[in-house]
């Protein structure tokens, strides 16, 4: 009885001492700031900062190898907290948000063929450059939905990706996976967007989509400082302060949309009623 | 003929889908008339697209060179009738995109270019014969369209001992090679002699599946005098795949990531052999091929001898048109063929068949969950685990998919065909393959 108590007690004592020594000798020094930063990061491990996860980012900030304002999901609040921990001035980047620059769902844009393969935009894109006649339009098979770490994207029943502006953190994961680069980063404060991604000539766009940009130049004429036509596609300059009202009103296909009165709930950009039925191509 | 007595050989794996060959197997090859417009794409073979060497407005004759080979793995392209080049512009290609093509307006005379020289293969050396094959633009006629001269140029350290002729035609519905073996037996055998001379070997084996007993009988009878073997094979898809055919006939397995020359074999399609005979004896380049126009969506299925560049719509018209509303147009066979966007696309060198299905011929089932039955594993001719690779592909875990040898997949589609849950297995594997290859290119 006594022997066993002593043996066990002895082993316990020895292990405790050994562990105590080892803990001191092999201690890994962690900068307390790293732990503090990890605490304030969102913990989504989304990779928007360019590193594999929040832990890696926290370490890199403390090591000074990366800027402390790259956590887009955390927003300005997180950036301020990190700046406070690191004792530097917070330079928060203008918050950005992803927007699907396409309104051509299955009721408004025509299809080349019926796609029956793997439910994935990148797989569909490999079959004759995607099922839509439009080379730039949203494929609508949800690769971005699966890529989004914040559950901010949905595919409408008409087959168009929509981004929930309340959930989107601007991590750009969806942009990396979209085979047609139809999702673009825009300033959070911007209220006017060109919701088209087709670089085809206007006459061709008219054939396959009711709501595509036809490069008619009307927007450019009405607001030359804000609008440019590049590759037969209107581009809005988000820095310009020019009024968008006239432009939005005059856009013949309603691909330029103004949301200054507020974005629709969940930000599903329900496109305006059809202008004209698209002709079937091929 | 007693098939049991023929000692049928085969490979492990594969399956036999209903073959639908009864539509066209008994139809003799007919010559397709001249269409109003010939569209000849520049990308018709594996390798670099050919380089245009004519201008708009140029008068060409049947067999005139219109685009030359660009690099070693490439093939020249010739006009398939006489007429005028009316345009060089992107046209809808069987791949589903608009790609550069030469458009010829036929003059109706259809006269051969007088510069084409006939030769007697007995007077030419192996290298001269190979030059003839290259100049004639011969590519693999089974559908893969790999330039033939490349296959006939093994590196010096590879000893070739066997030539295998692929007369398997394991794709359902297609009967072009079957009819060739019955109607162009002499040309095929002559082509085999030329191929043997180029490769400097004696042994040649023709592999034919047992569902073509008339072809086996005719080939056996004619080939015996020339010391060419005919091997009857079990009816199983994908026996016509190069590596499976080598396994079935010689029992040799081509290692992963290598070519058949690794085990001393060169495989050529029977149609290629016939084209080689024409190229050497008559000096005629590859400008036409036999196409099976078939399927329930065609009124009168036929085997047609078609000029390269003939629009598919014209071929359908020769078969008395469509039988109902087409829902799926396939160039090639139903297992590995390419679905077409429109009947505007032209027949090209790899067009072994034109298959049309109506909506009622294509039942659709919702994909269910994998029930781990293992049928895809049993059917895979490469002995892969399709279900595992597909699962990784769905999760975008491409490194794991590569560890499971996704790159060895030949995309035959047996896994998808046999899956009781109707999962898109081969589609997922193709997706993984593309992603793995893209990753390799960027590194």
Interface residues (C-beta under 8 A of the other chain):
Chain A: X112 X113 X116 X117 X118 X120 X122 X123 X126 X127 X128 X129 X282
Chain B: X92 X95 X96 X97 X339 X341 X342 X344 X364 X424 X427 X428 X430 X431 X434 X435
